[in-house]
Amino acid sequence: MTDPCLAYIAQGKLHLQRDGVPQTVESAFGRSLRDRAIQIHNRHAWKAQGRGAQYMRGMLWAGAAHDPSEFRIAVTSVTRGRNPGEVLYTLETDEISGVFALDATGFEQRLFHTADFRVQDIDVHPDGAAIAVSVHHTNGTANVAVLNMDGTDFTEVSEGDSFDRAPRWVPGSSRRLIFQSAGAGRDAGGRFSQFGPFAVHQLDLESGEISCLAEDAKFDLLGPQMSGDGALYYIRRPYASGQPAINVFGAVTDMALLPFRLLFAVFQFFNFFSVKYTGRPLATSGGAAKKTQDVKRMMVWGNLIDAEHAAREDGLGEQDAPSMVPSSWQLVRQSPDGKEVLAKSVLSFHIATDGSVVYTNGSAVHWIRAKGERATRILMGAMIEQVAAL
């Protein structure tokens, strides 16, 4: 059995591997936006030179010129298309987000784009007629949405004060979706405090009925997918509430440092949203900026991944392909017979059309050919964020 054809995202770039040959794909649409940014930059370059610079320097509305080399273009999710060799993906820049299709010849088609919100977590219905995505709003919530394959009839199908992500179509001809969902916790004043643990929900688009397929108060259940035999797969990781226990012995020190920690927390709060929605940190000078950008590249499922810590924790794992996530991130198969852990240190996975499973630990891609078989490594790379079997 030959290795499956793959699409994967690493450091915001789309990669394809067919017949063992890797290829990096550059979006023609993204390239056109960058070229336009360069043209605009060159057209206004005089403002930073000679008398033009002196004139503009005193004007409050002038602002700092953007370096076109820092123009952000990031592929945020990928899946197989409806036709052989076709790939669908979501892409975003600082200003817009959209859905794109790339056929087997390398021709890119823009299906949908908007500047009002971010679209991610793409999946195609088995009959090829519809697409599901997650919609990320600037208020911190996210909903599931569907649209036709030609990009028309974009409709949000989930709502509420929650964070709904990673929609996947249920195999078959029905119009059912499974997705991960976490409710937003708020204080007595209605202010957001934290999200609860992610559970797996199912939505029947015909009836509008929503049901819970899996939940655990101690774990987040992420990236759910269902196989043709009805088994449910997901990544299970320990749930962190974000509410640390109080250290009684350090109370005096905490009180003394409270003003500084408060200022730092406020800065980090705004810096997080700046990185998430614009791709740029608030601190933009020297090594601090580079460090923040490196951390940003390790943001997975809404969390900042400490890859170095995970690599130390995975000391008994693959030395040449250390995991970016700890062993507590487990790929689980849930069926009427019970739950089974298929792999540990799993960052992303995808069920192929033949029922086999590919997954990544962030540094390598592994393949589980059939139930009960051991996984084999089929690819190595740096900071692999998502993988899809084509």
N, C-alpha and C positions, 0 to 999 in steps of 0.2 A: 504494500500500500504506500503510495507516494505521499509526501507531506502536503498538507492543505495549502492552498493559496491564502495569503494573509493581507490584511490592511491593518496598519497600526499607527498610532500617534505618539511621537516622541518630541518633547520640547516644543509643542505647538505646530509641528510639521507632519504632513501626511506621508506615509511610506507604504509602498506596496512590495510584496514578495510573491512572485509567480515563478513556478518551476525552479525555486531556489535562487532566483536572481533578484536582489533588492533594488529598489528604485525610489528615489525621493521625488514627490510630486509637488510642483509649485502651482498654485491657483492662478489662472490667467486673470481672473477678476481681481484678486488681491494684488497681482503685479501691476495691473492698470491703475489701481488706487495709489500704489506707491509711486508710480511714474508721474501721476498727476500731482502728488505731494511734492516731488522733486521739482517739477515745473513751477509750481506756486512758490516754492522756496527760492528758486533761482530768479524768478520774476521780482521778488521783493528783497533780494540780497543787498541792493543799494542802501536799504534802510540801516544796515549794520556797518556801512562804510562811509568814510569821509564826512561831508556836510550832512548827508542823509542820516548818519548815525547820531550826529549832534542834534539834529532836528527832532528825531524820534525819541531820543533819550529822555527828553523833558516831558513827554506826553504820557500821562498815566494810562491811557487806554491802549498804548502800543503793545505792551506785554513782551515776553521773551519769544524769540523765534524758535519754532520747533525744528529739530534736526530731522530731516527726512530719513536718515539712516536708522532712526529709532522708531519709524512708523511700524506700529504693531499689527501683525497679521497672524492669527492663531486659529488652527483647526481644533475644534473643541469636542467633536464626536464623529464617529464613522460607523458605517454598517454596509452590508452587501445590498446591492440594488435588486431590481426585479428581473433584469436581463443578465445573461452570463457575462462575467467580467466587469459588470457595472458596480460602481461604488457611490454611495451617497454620504455626504458629510455636512456638518455645520461649521461655519467659519465666522470669525468676528474680528473687527478692528476696534479702535477706540470709539468710533462713531456709529458703526452699523453691525448688524448680524444677519446671517442668511443661511439658506439651505441650497446645496449644490449637488449636481450629479456629474459623474465622470464616467464615460463609457469605455469600452474595451480599447477603442482607438486613441484615447487620451483627450477626447473633446469634452470640454466642460460646459455645462448648462446651468445657469442660475434659475432656480425654481421659485425662490421667495427671499425677500430681504426687507429689513425694517431698521429704523433708528429708535423705535419706541421701547424696545426690550431686547433681551438676549435669548436666542434659541439654542438649545443643546440637546444631547441625549437622543439622537435620531434613531428611528426604527421603521422598517417598511412592512406593510401588511403582506401576509403570504400570497394574496392574489395580486399584489402589485398595484392596487388601486389607491391606496392611502398611505400617508406618512404620519407617524406620531413623534412629537418632540416635547421637551419641557420648556416652559416659558419663564424666564427669570426677570422679575420686576425690580425696579430700583428701591422699593420699600422692603426688600429682603424676602418676600414670599416668592413661591414658584408654583405654577400650575401645569397640568398636562394639556396639550393641544393636538389637534389633528388637522390635516389639510390634504387636499387631493394631490395626486402625483404630479400634476401640472402646476402646483403651487397655489391653486385657487381654493376658496372656501376655507380659510384659516379660522378655526374655532377652538376656543379654550373649553375643555370638557370637564375640568375639575375646578373647584373654587374653595374659598374659605381661608382662614388664618392658619395656613400650613405651608409646608415645603414639599411639594410633590415633584419627584424626579424619576429619571430612568424608565420611561414607559416602554413596554415591550408587548407586541401583539401575541395573543394566545394562538398557537397553531390551529389550523382549521379554517373553515369558511365564515365562522362567526365574527362579529365585531366586538371582541373583548380585549381589554388591556389589563396588564398587571404593572404596578409601579410601586416605588418606595415612597412612603409618606411619613412626615413627622409634624406633629402639632406644635404651634408656637405657644410658649409659656409667657404669661404676662403678670406683672405685679398688680397691686390693688389700684394703682393709678392708670392701668391699661398700657404701661410701657413694656416693650419687649424685654424679656430676660434671657430666655434660652429656648432651644428646640428640644422636644422630647425624643425618645428613641425612635428610629425609623422602623416601620412595620411594612409588610407587603400587603397591598390592597389590590382588588380586582374590580374593574369597572365594565359593566355591560352597556355599551353605547346604545343599544336598541331600547332597553328598559330604563336606563339611567340608574340601575341598582349598583351599589358599591358594597363589597364584602371584604372582610379581612381574612387573608389566607395564612398569614404567619406573623407572629409578634412575640417579643420577649423583652420584658422590662429591663433586663441586664445587657441587652445587645442591640446594636444597629444591624438591620438586615438590608443589604444594599444590592443594587443592580439585578433585581429578580428577572429570571427568564424561565420559560416553561418548555419542556421537550415534547416531542410528539406523543409520548406515552403518558403525558399528564403529570410527570414529575416536576417539582418546583426546585430550581437552583437559585442560590443567592450567596453573597459574601456576608459572613457573620463576623462582626468585630465587637469588642467590648464597648458599651455605651459609656461615654464620659459626660456627666451632667454639666461640667464647668463650674461646679460649686465645691471648692476644696474645703476640707475639714479645717477647723480653727486650731492653730497651735497656741495653746495657753501660755507656754513658757516664752514664746516670742511676742507676746502681746505688747510689751513696752516698746520694743524695737519697731513693731508694726505701726504703732501710733506715731512714733517719731518720723517714720518714713512715709506716712500716709499722704501728705501733700505732694511729695515727689512721685510717688506711685500713682496717684490720681492723675497728675499731669501726663505721666507716661502712658497710662491706660487710655486716656482721651486721645492722645496722639496715635496710639496703636489701633484704636477703634476706627478712626478716620483713615488711617493708612491701610487697614485691611480692606475697606470698601473701595479705596482708590485703586489698590492692586487688583481687586476682583472685577471691577467694572471698567477700568481704563487700562489695566496692565502696567501702570506706572506707580511707583511708590511716592509718598510725599517727600521723603528724603532723597535728593537726587545728586548729591555730591560725594565724590571720593569713594572709598571702600564701602561706606555704609550703603550706598545705592546698589552697588554690585551684590552685596550680601543679601539685601532685601529681594533683589531680582532672582537670585539663586533660590531663595526660600519660596518665592512665588511659583517657580517652575515645579515645585514639589507639592503644590496644592492639589489634593485629590479628595473628591466627595466632600468638598467644603472644608477640609481640614488641612493644616500645614503639616506635611510629612517630614519627620526628622529622620532622613535617610541614613545618616551616620549612626544614630542610635539603633535603628533597625538592623543595620549591617553588623553591629557588634552583637546584638541579640541573636542574630542568625549565624553565629560563629561556627555552628556545625553544619551549615548549609553549603551552598555552592560558593567556593572561594572566588572563582572567576566571574561570578554573576550574583553578587550579594543582593538580598532582598531590600527593597525600598520601604517595605512595611513589615511589621513584626509577625511572628508566627501565629499570633492570636487572630489575625485576619484569615479566616478559613472559608474555603469553598464547600458549601453544604448542599447535598441533594436530599430533598424531602419528598417522601412518597407515602402511600398508605402503610407501607412496611416499616416506616420510621425515618430517622434522620441519619445520614452518613456523611462524614467529613472526607472529601475527595482529595483536598490539598490544603497546605498551609502557606502563609505569606502570599496571599493572592490579592492583587491590586485591581485586576480586571479580568473578565472571562467572556467567552462567547460560545454558544452552542452551534455547531455546524449543521448543515442540512442533513447529513447522514447520522446525526445524533452524537458524534464525537465532540469533545470539548477542548478548546484552546484557552490558556490562561497565561497571565504574566505576573511576575513578582516585581516588575519595574526594570529589571536588567536582562531578562530572558523570557522567551515564550516557550511554553510547554504544551504538549498535546496528549490528551487521554483518548486513545483510539476507541476503546470500548469499555463497558462497565467491568470493573474488576481488574483491569490492566494498569500497570504502572505508567506514570507519565514519562514522556521522553522529551528532551529539549530539542527544539527545532530552529531556534533563532536566538541571537544575542544582540543587545543594543543598550543604549544609554537613556535612562529616564523614560521608559515606555509607559505612557499614561493609560492607553486603551488599546485593545486588540480585537479584531473581528475576523472570523473565518468567511471567506468569500465562496 
